[in-house]
């Protein structure tokens, strides 16, 4: 690794690397990002400066970062996996001491010009780290207690820190992504079955004793939306009204009455899908979901062309994270899941989330672009 140039790929000059990039993925991402700009513009009553302009700039800048990440040799990301994880852990610890509290949650570090949400960076770091961990791990240790202990430590440490913020949505997303990578790495089915049994016992205990009062209230509201229609149930109730009132073709751009009356809170961030559903109806909603499915399908196709375990698990892990973002957000907005504060990727307003998602797609493109590059194994 000594002397390796980040952009150097054996036998492949920079110009050819640009040609080799799978440009369909950036195009699909750009279209979804454009939908986000338009929907934020609508959600803010057509005031360009209240979020749409910032979102457009962030998508553009993050797109350039994505391309830069894609062109960097995959071996560089392999080497940086553990340092990135350690750095993200320190940032999460920093939130404990220097974090900024917003709406009762201490999740951000204020850098003056902007705020950074370390938990979003950890979503990338944990996938990089687990991908390298299982790439290096001897095959016989994948289902051995020593191999499982290492993976659980990697998953568990950030989950504990994020749950303390408190951020249940990110905690669940991080845990689900980690477990998915462990499964994809080839862990024995008996281990998975045993873990499922322990989860069935542990989850009810956690829901009873491990949640903050407002988190427990959200779950009770999900189970019984009529318990407090003007309070805890308000988000879900108004969200369903907005989606249902859009009908098949919607009320038309900038004509959503739920949006105009500000009945749906956070309609430019976590609940932005309600604006799509109300103004563009079932057609617009299905079109948006279809674009997401196209991105996920393309990523799964790219993984079939990779040789190294690190590259395969990296793409699968990041695709899992992206899929969970969508699944949790849409489930939350439709009232099929409790409200846990997970944004709709590329469409919801938010800086750190966009950067993290686009960086992740850059890693996916890098893994595919350098799919024939030999990666070392420490073999521990």
N, C-alpha and C positions, 0 to 999 in steps of 0.2 A: 504493500500500500504506500510505501514511502515514495514520494515524488509523483504520485498520481494526480493528474490534472482533473478537476471536477468535470470538465466538459470533454475529456478525452475518451473516446471509444475506439478500440482497435479497428483500424481499417474503415472508419466512418467519419469523414470530415464534417465540420459543423453544418455546411450547406446541405449535405445529404441527410444529416440528422433532422433538419427542419422538414425535409420532404418525407421522412419516415414517420414523423409524428402522425398519429391517428387523429386527423383534423375533425372527424365527425363528432367526437366527444366535445371538444371546445365549442363547436357550432351549437350542439344541443344545449350545452350549459349557457351559452350566450343568449339563446332564445328564452330559456327559463328566467335568466337574469333580467331580460327585457320585460317579461311579464311582471316581474317584481317591481320594476321602475314604474310601469303603467298603473299597477294596483296601488302602490304607495301614493302615487299622484292622486288617484281617485279617493283613497282613504283619508287624505289630508285636504279634501275639498278643492283640489286643483291648484294648490299652492306649491309651486315647484321647489321652493326653498325649505319646505317643512319635512324633507326626507327623501323625495324622489331624486333631487340633484345629487345628494350625498350618496344615495344608493347606486346611481349610475356611475359616479366617480369610483366608488369602492369596487364595483364589478369590473370596471376597466382596469384599475390598478391591480386588483387581485388576479385578473386574467393574465396580465403581463408576468406577475409573480408565478402563476401556474406554469406558464411557458418556460420561464427560467428554471423552475424546479424540474420540469420534464427533461430539459436538456442536460442536467447534471447527471453524471455517471451514477448508476444505481449502487455501485460499491461505496460511494461516498455516503449515501443514506444508510447503508449497512453499518458503516463505521460510526456514524453519528447517532445511531439508534439509542444506545445506552446513555450517552451524555445528554441527549434530548429528554429522556425520561427523568434523569436526575435533576436537570434544570427545571422541568415542569413541576416536579415534586417540591423543589425549593420555592417556586412561585406560589404554589398552593399553600405552603407554610407561610409565605409572605402575606397571603390574604388574611391569615389568622391575626397578624400583628399590625399590618398596614392597610388592610382592605377597606374599601368604601362601601357603606351600607346603602342599598336602594330598595325601597318597598319591603323593608324588614329582612332582607337577605344580604349577607356580606360576601360578594362574589367577585368584586372588581378591585384592581389596583390602579390608582389614579397616577398617570404619568404627566399630568399637566395639560398637554395638548390633546390627549385622548385617554380612554380607559381600556384596560386589558383584562379579559376574563380568562385566567389561567386554566380553568376547567375545560375550555374549548381547545386549548393547546394540548392538554393531556389526552384528549380524544385521538389526536394524531400520534402522540408519543407512545401511548400504550399499544397501539397497533404496530408501530415500528419495532418496539421492544419485544413484543410477543412473537412477531415474525422472525426476528433475529434469534430469539431464544430457541424457538423450535427448529430453525434452520441449523443451528449449532448442535442441538441436543441429539445424542445417540438414539437411534430408533427404539432400542429396548427400554429406554428411560421415559418415553412419552407417556406410558400408562403406569410407570413405577411411581411410588410415593414420593421419591426425591424429585422427579421431574414435575409432578403435580404440585408439590409444595412451592417450587420456584415460581410456577405460573400463578398460583393463588396469591403469592406475596406481591407479584407485579400488579395483579388486578386489585387486591384488597387494600393496599396502602393508599392509592389515590381515592378509592371509593370512600374510605373513612374520612379523609380530609374534606372531600366535596360534600358529603352528607352533613358535616358540621356547619356548612355555610348558612343555612341549609339549602340544598338543591337536589331534591328527590329525583327529578326528571333526568338530570345529567348522571346522577349516581346509578340509576337503573339502566340508562343507555350504555354507560361505561361497562357495567357488569355484564350486560347482555352481549356486548361486543366481545369482551374478553372470553366469556364462556363459549361463544360461537367459534372463536379462533382455536380454543383448546379442542373443541369438537372437530373442527376442520383439520387440525394437525394429526388426527388419527387416534385419539384416546379410545381405549376399549369401551365397548357398549356397557359392560358391567359397571364400570366406573360412573358412566353417565347415568345409568339407572339408579345407582346408589345416591348420586348427587341429587337426582330428582326427588327421591324419597326424603332426604334431609331438607330439601327446599320446601316440600309440602308441609313439613313440620315447622320449619323455621320461619316461613313467610307470615303465617298468622301471628306468631309471637312477635315478630318485628312490627307488623301493622298495629299490634296492640300496645307495645311498650316502647318501640323505637322511633316513632314519628312525633314531630311537633304537632301541637294542637290544630294549627291551620291545615297541615297536611292530612291529618286524620279527618278533619272536617270535609276536605275535598273528596276523599274516598266515600264518606257517608253520603255526601251530596250526589256523587255519581251513582251510588246504589239506590238513592231515593231523591230524585231531583225536586220533588214537591215539598221537601222538608223545610226549605227556606227560599222560596222563589224570588224574594226581593233582596236577598243577601248572598249566601254562599252558592245558591243555585243560579244566580243571575247570569253568569257567564254562559253556562251551558244552555239555559233557556233562550236567551237572546241569540245565541249562535245558531240554534236549531231554527228559530223563526227566520233569521236572515237567509239560511240555506234553503229552507222550504219555500219561502216567498219568491225565490228566483225562478221557480218552475223549470221548464225545459230550456228555454232560450234566454231567460233573464230579463231584468227590467231595463237594461240598456246602460251603456257606459255613463257614469256620473249620475245615475238616476236611482240609485239604491236608497230607499227610505230609511232602512235600518242604519245605514252608514251616515246619511244626512242628519239623522237625529242623535247620532253618537250613542246608540243603544248598546252596541257591542264594544266593550272595553278592549284596548290593545289591538284594534283592528288594522294597524299597520305593522304589527309585530307577530305575536303568536297566533292571533285570530284573523290574519289577513285572508285566509281561504274563504272566510265568510263574505268578503267583498267580491271575490271571484264568483262564488255561488249565487249571490244575490243579483249581481249586475250582468253576469253572463250565463247563469243558469246551469242546468245539468250538462249542456253541451260544453261550456267553458270549463267546468269542473273536470269532466272526463278528458278533455283535451290536455289540461294541465297534468293530470295523473298519467296520461299516456306518454307525455314527454319524460316524466320521471321514470316510467317503466322502460322507455327506450334507453335512457342513460344507464340504468341498472343492467339491462340485458346486454348492452355493449360492453360494460365492464366485465361481466361474466364471460363474454366471448374473448376478451383480451387475456383473461387469466389462463385460458386453454392454450395459449401460444407461448407461455412462459415455461422455462425449464427449472429454475432454481426454486427451492422451497420458500426462501425469503420473499421472492417476487410474487409467488402465488398467494402466500398468506397475507402479504401486504395488500394486494388488490382485493382479495376476499374480505379482509378485515375492514378496509376503508369502505368497500361497497356495502358491507353489513351496517356500518355506522350510518352511512347515507340513507339506507333503506329504513333503519330504525327511526331516524329523524322524521321521515315522511310518515311512516306508519303511526308513530306516537302522536304527531301533530294532527294528522287527519282524524285519528281516533278520538282525540281530545276535542276537536272542533265539532265533530259529529255527535258527541255525547256518548261515544262507545268506550271511552277511557276517562279516568279522572284528569282534571286540569293539573298539569305538572310543569308547565312553563318551558316547553320545547318548541323552538321556532321552525318554520317551514323553510328548508334550505334553499338559498338563492333568491327567494321571494320575500321573506320577512325582512324588515329593516333591522340592521345590526352589523357593527363593524367586525368584531373579533370572529363572529360566527362565519361571516362571508370569507374572511381571510383563511380560517381554518379549513373550511370546505374546499375552497379553491386550491389551497396548498395540498390537500389530500388528493384532489384530482391530478395535480402536478406529479405527485408521487406515483399514482396509477399510470400516468403516461410515461414516466421515467422507467418504471418496471417493464412496461411493454416495449418501449423504444430500445432498451438494453436487455432484451429477453435472451439474447445469446451470449451475454457476458458471463464468464465463470465467476462464481462467488466463493470465497474461502469458507471453511468450516473449522471452528475451534475444537469441535468434537468432545465437549465435556459431558 
